Amino acid sequence: MTDALNFILRTLTNRKAAVAEQPALIQKSSHTFEATVFYQSKKYRTKGTIIVANGFSVYGDKDERTLSVARNMASLGYTVVAPRFSMLNRLIIHPQLVSDIQNFILALVADSRLCPQGKVSVFAPSFSAGMFI
């Protein structure tokens, strides 16, 4: 409950979260995915891994609203992974995108460095949410 309240307050007040961000390549077998990882640099143990996806926005994965959500979740001690899907960024709906999302989730869950618990939560707005489910 405390995390939820802190997240809401940080998001509503537009307070910049002090978190680290770094690009990452997430790989499994023949699949490689680009993402940005957000994490609390002072925290050594993650509370869990959350995928934060952008919605169908002209700003794509650079949408400041999505980045703010990712930073605020990371500031609470979660490892947040924001994938970069070119089709989603170009507002293209195609069955291959759903397949790419599935393969991304499988690759992330298999990455013990980013997902030590072997499971993820998903935060995805708009049309993206349906594809992630």
OpenMM code with the backbone's topology and positions (N, CA, C; nanometers):
from openmm import Vec3, app, unit

residues = "MET THR ASP ALA LEU ASN PHE ILE LEU ARG THR LEU THR ASN ARG LYS ALA ALA VAL ALA GLU GLN PRO ALA LEU ILE GLN LYS SER SER HIS THR PHE GLU ALA THR VAL PHE TYR GLN SER LYS LYS TYR ARG THR LYS GLY THR ILE ILE VAL ALA ASN GLY PHE SER VAL TYR GLY ASP LYS ASP GLU ARG THR LEU SER VAL ALA ARG ASN MET ALA SER LEU GLY TYR THR VAL VAL ALA PRO ARG PHE SER MET LEU ASN ARG LEU ILE ILE HIS PRO GLN LEU VAL SER ASP ILE GLN ASN PHE ILE LEU ALA LEU VAL ALA ASP SER ARG LEU CYS PRO GLN GLY LYS VAL SER VAL PHE ALA PRO SER PHE SER ALA GLY MET PHE ILE".split()
positions = [
    Vec3(0.0815, -0.1184, 0.0000),
    Vec3(0.0000, 0.0000, 0.0000),
    Vec3(0.0868, 0.1262, 0.0000),
    Vec3(0.1946, 0.1226, 0.0770),
    Vec3(0.2834, 0.2380, 0.0831),
    Vec3(0.3443, 0.2677, -0.0527),
    Vec3(0.3865, 0.1616, -0.1237),
    Vec3(0.4435, 0.1816, -0.2573),
    Vec3(0.3426, 0.2479, -0.3498),
    Vec3(0.2190, 0.2039, -0.3442),
    Vec3(0.1157, 0.2606, -0.4322),
    Vec3(0.0953, 0.4096, -0.4027),
    Vec3(0.0890, 0.4434, -0.2763),
    Vec3(0.0701, 0.5841, -0.2407),
    Vec3(0.1897, 0.6694, -0.2814),
    Vec3(0.3098, 0.6185, -0.2578),
    Vec3(0.4306, 0.6919, -0.2987),
    Vec3(0.4352, 0.7099, -0.4495),
    Vec3(0.3984, 0.6061, -0.5223),
    Vec3(0.3971, 0.6146, -0.6682),
    Vec3(0.2992, 0.7222, -0.7148),
    Vec3(0.1793, 0.7223, -0.6586),
    Vec3(0.0784, 0.8208, -0.6975),
    Vec3(0.1264, 0.9623, -0.6660),
    Vec3(0.1791, 0.9816, -0.5464),
    Vec3(0.2262, 1.1154, -0.5080),
    Vec3(0.3401, 1.1633, -0.5978),
    Vec3(0.4359, 1.0758, -0.6254),
    Vec3(0.5489, 1.1157, -0.7106),
    Vec3(0.5025, 1.1476, -0.8520),
    Vec3(0.4081, 1.0705, -0.9012),
    Vec3(0.3598, 1.0924, -1.0372),
    Vec3(0.2768, 1.2208, -1.0453),
    Vec3(0.1908, 1.2419, -0.9492),
    Vec3(0.1047, 1.3610, -0.9510),
    Vec3(0.1828, 1.4903, -0.9300),
    Vec3(0.2881, 1.4843, -0.8500),
    Vec3(0.3646, 1.6059, -0.8227),
    Vec3(0.4737, 1.6300, -0.9257),
    Vec3(0.4864, 1.5363, -1.0212),
    Vec3(0.5870, 1.5492, -1.1278),
    Vec3(0.7287, 1.5591, -1.0724),
    Vec3(0.7502, 1.4994, -0.9571),
    Vec3(0.8814, 1.5011, -0.8944),
    Vec3(0.9748, 1.4064, -0.9693),
    Vec3(1.0916, 1.4549, -1.0045),
    Vec3(1.1887, 1.3720, -1.0756),
    Vec3(1.2451, 1.2673, -0.9805),
    Vec3(1.2338, 1.1432, -1.0184),
    Vec3(1.2852, 1.0345, -0.9364),
    Vec3(1.4355, 1.0191, -0.9599),
    Vec3(1.5080, 0.9977, -0.8529),
    Vec3(1.6532, 0.9788, -0.8626),
    Vec3(1.6821, 0.8315, -0.8885),
    Vec3(1.6825, 0.7955, -1.0147),
    Vec3(1.7091, 0.6571, -1.0523),
    Vec3(1.8131, 0.6536, -1.1642),
    Vec3(1.8746, 0.5392, -1.1781),
    Vec3(1.9697, 0.5187, -1.2870),
    Vec3(1.8946, 0.4627, -1.4077),
    Vec3(1.9416, 0.4989, -1.5257),
    Vec3(1.8841, 0.4480, -1.6507),
    Vec3(1.9982, 0.4001, -1.7379),
    Vec3(1.9783, 0.2861, -1.8012),
    Vec3(2.0807, 0.2406, -1.8942),
    Vec3(2.0190, 0.1563, -2.0045),
    Vec3(2.0755, 0.1661, -2.1239),
    Vec3(2.0271, 0.0826, -2.2340),
    Vec3(2.0668, -0.0628, -2.2083),
    Vec3(1.9868, -0.1529, -2.2598),
    Vec3(2.0163, -0.2953, -2.2427),
    Vec3(1.9759, -0.3725, -2.3667),
    Vec3(2.0465, -0.4792, -2.3905),
    Vec3(2.0079, -0.5767, -2.4923),
    Vec3(1.9649, -0.7025, -2.4188),
    Vec3(1.8452, -0.7471, -2.4468),
    Vec3(1.7915, -0.8658, -2.3811),
    Vec3(1.7833, -0.9741, -2.4872),
    Vec3(1.8511, -1.0865, -2.4609),
    Vec3(1.8653, -1.1892, -2.5633),
    Vec3(1.8210, -1.3253, -2.5131),
    Vec3(1.7626, -1.3994, -2.6035),
    Vec3(1.7333, -1.5399, -2.5792),
    Vec3(1.7286, -1.6075, -2.7151),
    Vec3(1.8082, -1.7093, -2.7286),
    Vec3(1.8272, -1.7811, -2.8560),
    Vec3(1.8504, -1.6821, -2.9696),
    Vec3(1.7665, -1.6817, -3.0709),
    Vec3(1.7913, -1.5953, -3.1864),
    Vec3(1.7260, -1.4574, -3.1734),
    Vec3(1.6667, -1.4287, -3.0600),
    Vec3(1.5962, -1.3019, -3.0404),
    Vec3(1.6791, -1.2048, -2.9570),
    Vec3(1.6909, -1.0821, -3.0053),
    Vec3(1.7582, -0.9752, -2.9320),
    Vec3(1.6665, -0.8544, -2.9304),
    Vec3(1.6481, -0.7978, -2.8110),
    Vec3(1.5575, -0.6853, -2.7948),
    Vec3(1.6290, -0.5695, -2.7266),
    Vec3(1.6015, -0.4482, -2.7741),
    Vec3(1.6544, -0.3280, -2.7107),
    Vec3(1.5563, -0.2816, -2.6039),
    Vec3(1.6120, -0.2288, -2.4962),
    Vec3(1.5273, -0.1773, -2.3884),
    Vec3(1.6065, -0.0749, -2.3089),
    Vec3(1.5357, -0.0012, -2.2257),
    Vec3(1.5990, 0.0842, -2.1268),
    Vec3(1.5624, 0.0282, -1.9909),
    Vec3(1.6623, 0.0161, -1.9052),
    Vec3(1.6399, -0.0369, -1.7707),
    Vec3(1.6516, 0.0786, -1.6715),
    Vec3(1.5545, 0.0884, -1.5841),
    Vec3(1.5509, 0.1902, -1.4788),
    Vec3(1.5643, 0.1164, -1.3458),
    Vec3(1.6490, 0.1677, -1.2579),
    Vec3(1.6654, 0.1016, -1.1283),
    Vec3(1.7162, 0.2014, -1.0248),
    Vec3(1.6945, 0.1661, -0.9005),
    Vec3(1.7397, 0.2492, -0.7899),
    Vec3(1.8877, 0.2187, -0.7677),
    Vec3(1.9733, 0.3148, -0.7954),
    Vec3(2.1171, 0.2886, -0.7909),
    Vec3(2.1679, 0.2575, -0.6508),
    Vec3(2.1005, 0.3030, -0.5470),
    Vec3(2.1455, 0.2772, -0.4109),
    Vec3(2.0894, 0.1480, -0.3536),
    Vec3(1.9958, 0.0878, -0.4222),
    Vec3(1.9317, -0.0331, -0.3720),
    Vec3(1.9945, -0.1546, -0.4386),
    Vec3(2.0284, -0.2519, -0.3592),
    Vec3(2.0962, -0.3700, -0.4129),
    Vec3(2.0008, -0.4836, -0.4440),
    Vec3(1.8859, -0.4848, -0.3831),
    Vec3(1.7915, -0.5939, -0.4030),
    Vec3(1.6612, -0.5393, -0.4601),
    Vec3(1.6196, -0.5931, -0.5718),
    Vec3(1.4976, -0.5446, -0.6360),
    Vec3(1.3741, -0.6058, -0.5700),
    Vec3(1.2664, -0.5298, -0.5686),
    Vec3(1.1394, -0.5801, -0.5173),
    Vec3(1.0690, -0.6662, -0.6225),
    Vec3(1.1117, -0.6532, -0.7464),
    Vec3(1.0508, -0.7264, -0.8562),
    Vec3(1.0810, -0.6564, -0.9872),
    Vec3(1.0384, -0.7168, -1.0947),
    Vec3(1.0637, -0.6622, -1.2278),
    Vec3(0.9314, -0.6230, -1.2919),
    Vec3(0.9284, -0.5023, -1.3453),
    Vec3(0.8078, -0.4508, -1.4107),
    Vec3(0.8431, -0.4091, -1.5533),
    Vec3(0.7656, -0.4561, -1.6483),
    Vec3(0.7765, -0.4091, -1.7861),
    Vec3(0.6848, -0.2886, -1.7994),
    Vec3(0.7395, -0.1772, -1.8450),
    Vec3(0.6587, -0.0585, -1.8719),
    Vec3(0.6662, -0.0329, -2.0221),
    Vec3(0.5519, -0.0473, -2.0879),
    Vec3(0.5473, -0.0304, -2.2332),
    Vec3(0.4816, 0.1024, -2.2677),
    Vec3(0.5250, 0.1598, -2.3777),
    Vec3(0.4593, 0.2817, -2.4243),
    Vec3(0.3298, 0.2467, -2.4960),
    Vec3(0.2397, 0.3419, -2.4981),
    Vec3(0.1146, 0.3241, -2.5701),
    Vec3(0.1296, 0.3670, -2.7150),
    Vec3(0.0181, 0.3725, -2.7842),
    Vec3(0.0191, 0.4189, -2.9224),
    Vec3(0.0239, 0.5711, -2.9200),
    Vec3(0.1432, 0.6228, -2.9191),
    Vec3(0.1660, 0.7664, -2.9103),
    Vec3(0.2658, 0.8066, -3.0175),
    Vec3(0.2515, 0.9262, -3.0693),
    Vec3(0.3459, 0.9738, -3.1702),
    Vec3(0.4876, 0.9849, -3.1127),
    Vec3(0.4999, 0.9892, -2.9806),
    Vec3(0.6317, 0.9995, -2.9174),
    Vec3(0.6976, 0.8625, -2.8973),
    Vec3(0.6211, 0.7561, -2.9188),
    Vec3(0.6759, 0.6217, -2.9064),
    Vec3(0.7370, 0.5976, -2.7701),
    Vec3(0.8528, 0.5336, -2.7678),
    Vec3(0.9176, 0.5017, -2.6402),
    Vec3(0.9873, 0.6221, -2.5773),
    Vec3(0.9742, 0.7375, -2.6384),
    Vec3(1.0295, 0.8622, -2.5826),
    Vec3(0.9202, 0.9452, -2.5136),
    Vec3(0.8012, 0.8897, -2.5019),
    Vec3(0.6889, 0.9598, -2.4403),
    Vec3(0.7228, 0.9865, -2.2929),
    Vec3(0.7276, 1.1127, -2.2570),
    Vec3(0.7684, 1.1514, -2.1210),
    Vec3(0.6734, 1.0979, -2.0143),
    Vec3(0.5488, 1.0773, -2.0487),
    Vec3(0.4538, 1.0218, -1.9514),
    Vec3(0.4931, 0.8793, -1.9141),
    Vec3(0.5281, 0.8007, -2.0137),
    Vec3(0.5701, 0.6628, -1.9893),
    Vec3(0.7025, 0.6593, -1.9138),
    Vec3(0.7956, 0.7452, -1.9519),
    Vec3(0.9249, 0.7500, -1.8842),
    Vec3(0.9089, 0.7911, -1.7382),
    Vec3(0.8179, 0.8829, -1.7108),
    Vec3(0.7916, 0.9245, -1.5737),
    Vec3(0.7383, 0.8079, -1.4901),
    Vec3(0.6473, 0.7312, -1.5469),
    Vec3(0.5943, 0.6133, -1.4778),
    Vec3(0.7081, 0.5152, -1.4480),
    Vec3(0.7925, 0.4911, -1.5469),
    Vec3(0.9044, 0.3974, -1.5290),
    Vec3(0.9990, 0.4456, -1.4192),
    Vec3(1.0341, 0.5716, -1.4222),
    Vec3(1.1256, 0.6265, -1.3205),
    Vec3(1.0648, 0.6180, -1.1810),
    Vec3(0.9378, 0.6519, -1.1699),
    Vec3(0.8735, 0.6496, -1.0387),
    Vec3(0.8609, 0.5076, -0.9842),
    Vec3(0.8324, 0.4112, -1.0699),
    Vec3(0.8276, 0.2721, -1.0237),
    Vec3(0.9669, 0.2265, -0.9785),
    Vec3(1.0682, 0.2642, -1.0551),
    Vec3(1.2058, 0.2262, -1.0189),
    Vec3(1.2477, 0.2911, -0.8875),
    Vec3(1.2028, 0.4130, -0.8626),
    Vec3(1.2404, 0.4829, -0.7394),
    Vec3(1.1858, 0.4125, -0.6154),
    Vec3(1.0879, 0.3260, -0.6339),
    Vec3(1.0305, 0.2508, -0.5221),
    Vec3(1.1031, 0.1184, -0.4989),
    Vec3(1.2072, 0.0918, -0.5793),
    Vec3(1.2860, -0.0296, -0.5581),
    Vec3(1.2623, -0.1414, -0.6574),
    Vec3(1.1885, -0.1137, -0.7636),
    Vec3(1.1642, -0.2154, -0.8665),
    Vec3(1.2627, -0.1984, -0.9804),
    Vec3(1.2937, -0.3083, -1.0469),
    Vec3(1.3676, -0.3020, -1.1724),
    Vec3(1.2627, -0.2834, -1.2814),
    Vec3(1.2760, -0.1761, -1.3576),
    Vec3(1.1765, -0.1458, -1.4603),
    Vec3(1.2433, -0.1554, -1.5968),
    Vec3(1.1815, -0.2310, -1.6847),
    Vec3(1.2360, -0.2516, -1.8181),
    Vec3(1.1359, -0.1973, -1.9195),
    Vec3(1.1825, -0.1006, -1.9989),
    Vec3(1.0984, -0.0395, -2.1022),
    Vec3(1.1484, -0.0868, -2.2385),
    Vec3(1.0777, -0.1805, -2.3014),
    Vec3(1.1218, -0.2324, -2.4305),
    Vec3(1.1035, -0.1315, -2.5423),
    Vec3(1.1803, -0.1506, -2.6470),
    Vec3(1.1732, -0.0639, -2.7647),
    Vec3(1.1325, -0.1512, -2.8839),
    Vec3(1.0089, -0.1355, -2.9276),
    Vec3(0.9594, -0.2093, -3.0440),
    Vec3(0.9375, -0.1103, -3.1571),
    Vec3(1.0088, -0.1266, -3.2655),
    Vec3(0.9996, -0.0294, -3.3751),
    Vec3(0.8587, -0.0221, -3.4336),
    Vec3(0.7898, -0.1355, -3.4442),
    Vec3(0.6534, -0.1321, -3.4991),
    Vec3(0.5598, -0.0529, -3.4085),
    Vec3(0.5737, -0.0704, -3.2789),
    Vec3(0.4906, 0.0035, -3.1841),
    Vec3(0.5207, 0.1531, -3.1921),
    Vec3(0.6490, 0.1865, -3.2044),
    Vec3(0.6882, 0.3272, -3.2168),
    Vec3(0.6373, 0.3906, -3.3453),
    Vec3(0.6220, 0.3092, -3.4494),
    Vec3(0.5722, 0.3608, -3.5777),
    Vec3(0.4207, 0.3456, -3.5906),
    Vec3(0.3555, 0.3045, -3.4804),
    Vec3(0.2095, 0.2898, -3.4743),
    Vec3(0.1579, 0.1860, -3.5733),
    Vec3(0.2332, 0.0774, -3.5877),
    Vec3(0.1956, -0.0302, -3.6790),
    Vec3(0.1389, -0.1472, -3.5983),
    Vec3(0.0213, -0.1909, -3.6367),
    Vec3(-0.0412, -0.3076, -3.5746),
    Vec3(-0.0200, -0.4255, -3.6694),
    Vec3(0.0494, -0.5271, -3.6198),
    Vec3(0.0818, -0.6426, -3.7035),
    Vec3(0.0985, -0.7640, -3.6134),
    Vec3(0.0586, -0.8827, -3.6584),
    Vec3(0.0762, -1.0030, -3.5755),
    Vec3(0.2218, -1.0251, -3.5305),
    Vec3(0.3180, -0.9814, -3.6098),
    Vec3(0.4582, -0.9982, -3.5725),
    Vec3(0.4913, -0.9215, -3.4441),
    Vec3(0.4250, -0.8087, -3.4226),
    Vec3(0.4479, -0.7303, -3.3015),
    Vec3(0.4072, -0.8109, -3.1780),
    Vec3(0.2929, -0.8788, -3.1847),
    Vec3(0.2481, -0.9611, -3.0718),
    Vec3(0.3489, -1.0739, -3.0465),
    Vec3(0.3982, -1.1331, -3.1515),
    Vec3(0.4998, -1.2381, -3.1389),
    Vec3(0.6287, -1.1829, -3.0778),
    Vec3(0.6688, -1.0625, -3.1207),
    Vec3(0.7888, -0.9992, -3.0643),
    Vec3(0.7706, -0.9707, -2.9149),
    Vec3(0.6537, -0.9250, -2.8773),
    Vec3(0.6258, -0.8976, -2.7359),
    Vec3(0.6352, -1.0266, -2.6546),
    Vec3(0.5769, -1.1330, -2.7058),
    Vec3(0.5836, -1.2620, -2.6370),
    Vec3(0.7285, -1.3077, -2.6203),
    Vec3(0.8067, -1.2986, -2.7265),
    Vec3(0.9463, -1.3401, -2.7194),
    Vec3(1.0284, -1.2503, -2.6264),
    Vec3(0.9937, -1.1214, -2.6221),
    Vec3(1.0611, -1.0300, -2.5300),
    Vec3(1.0347, -1.0709, -2.3852),
    Vec3(0.9089, -1.0976, -2.3535),
    Vec3(0.8746, -1.1371, -2.2162),
    Vec3(0.9466, -1.2659, -2.1779),
    Vec3(0.9498, -1.3631, -2.2681),
    Vec3(1.0186, -1.4889, -2.2403),
    Vec3(1.1691, -1.4667, -2.2200),
    Vec3(1.2270, -1.3793, -2.3012),
    Vec3(1.3701, -1.3494, -2.2864),
    Vec3(1.3988, -1.2777, -2.1549),
    Vec3(1.3129, -1.1846, -2.1177),
    Vec3(1.3335, -1.1093, -1.9931),
    Vec3(1.3210, -1.2007, -1.8715),
    Vec3(1.2203, -1.2851, -1.8707),
    Vec3(1.1999, -1.3761, -1.7577),
    Vec3(1.3185, -1.4719, -1.7422),
    Vec3(1.3832, -1.5046, -1.8525),
    Vec3(1.4988, -1.5943, -1.8487),
    Vec3(1.6283, -1.5243, -1.8082),
    Vec3(1.6264, -1.3917, -1.8024),
    Vec3(1.7468, -1.3138, -1.7681),
    Vec3(1.7528, -1.2945, -1.6163),
    Vec3(1.8349, -1.3727, -1.5489),
    Vec3(1.8396, -1.3688, -1.4024),
    Vec3(1.8978, -1.2383, -1.3479),
    Vec3(1.9684, -1.1659, -1.4306),
    Vec3(2.0242, -1.0372, -1.3871),
    Vec3(1.9147, -0.9321, -1.3759),
    Vec3(1.8267, -0.9256, -1.4748),
    Vec3(1.7186, -0.8263, -1.4760),
    Vec3(1.5903, -0.8762, -1.4105),
    Vec3(1.5764, -1.0062, -1.4049),
    Vec3(1.4532, -1.0653, -1.3529),
    Vec3(1.4875, -1.1834, -1.2615),
    Vec3(1.5483, -1.1547, -1.1460),
    Vec3(1.5954, -1.2628, -1.0589),
    Vec3(1.4839, -1.3528, -1.0053),
    Vec3(1.3628, -1.3029, -0.9983),
    Vec3(1.2521, -1.3835, -0.9464),
    Vec3(1.1861, -1.4692, -1.0537),
    Vec3(1.2244, -1.4471, -1.1804),
    Vec3(1.1703, -1.5275, -1.2891),
    Vec3(1.0260, -1.4976, -1.3256),
    Vec3(0.9761, -1.3821, -1.2823),
    Vec3(0.8403, -1.3412, -1.3194),
    Vec3(0.8368, -1.1896, -1.3302),
    Vec3(0.7411, -1.1392, -1.4083),
    Vec3(0.7310, -0.9951, -1.4320),
    Vec3(0.5877, -0.9477, -1.4132),
    Vec3(0.5770, -0.8196, -1.3851),
    Vec3(0.4487, -0.7504, -1.3900),
    Vec3(0.4538, -0.6625, -1.5143),
    Vec3(0.3376, -0.6261, -1.5651),
    Vec3(0.3321, -0.5457, -1.6872),
    Vec3(0.2458, -0.4225, -1.6634),
    Vec3(0.2978, -0.3073, -1.7053),
    Vec3(0.2214, -0.1831, -1.7055),
    Vec3(0.2233, -0.1336, -1.8493),
    Vec3(0.1070, -0.1353, -1.9128),
    Vec3(0.0987, -0.0933, -2.0532),
    Vec3(-0.0331, -0.0209, -2.0748),
    Vec3(-0.0269, 0.1029, -2.1248),
    Vec3(-0.1508, 0.1781, -2.1490),
    Vec3(-0.2052, 0.1521, -2.2889),
    Vec3(-0.3258, 0.1991, -2.3086),
    Vec3(-0.3804, 0.2083, -2.4434),
    Vec3(-0.3880, 0.0735, -2.5111),
    Vec3(-0.3734, 0.0741, -2.6396),
    Vec3(-0.3828, -0.0469, -2.7207),
    Vec3(-0.2705, -0.1450, -2.6885),
    Vec3(-0.1576, -0.0952, -2.6417),
    Vec3(-0.0446, -0.1811, -2.6081),
    Vec3(-0.0807, -0.2842, -2.5011),
    Vec3(-0.1657, -0.2449, -2.4079),
    Vec3(-0.2022, -0.3338, -2.2990),
    Vec3(-0.2598, -0.4654, -2.3518),
    Vec3(-0.3455, -0.4579, -2.4500),
    Vec3(-0.4048, -0.5789, -2.5068),
    Vec3(-0.3027, -0.6702, -2.5693),
    Vec3(-0.2031, -0.6125, -2.6321),
    Vec3(-0.1006, -0.6958, -2.6959),
    Vec3(-0.0097, -0.7608, -2.5924),
    Vec3(0.0116, -0.6969, -2.4788),
    Vec3(0.0964, -0.7534, -2.3755),
    Vec3(0.0256, -0.8632, -2.2961),
    Vec3(-0.1062, -0.8578, -2.2941),
    Vec3(-0.1812, -0.9620, -2.2229),
    Vec3(-0.1800, -1.0872, -2.3061),
] * unit.nanometer
topology = app.Topology()
chain = topology.addChain("A")
for resn in residues:
    res = topology.addResidue(resn, chain)
    for name in ("N", "CA", "C"):
        topology.addAtom(name, app.Element.getBySymbol(name[0]), res)
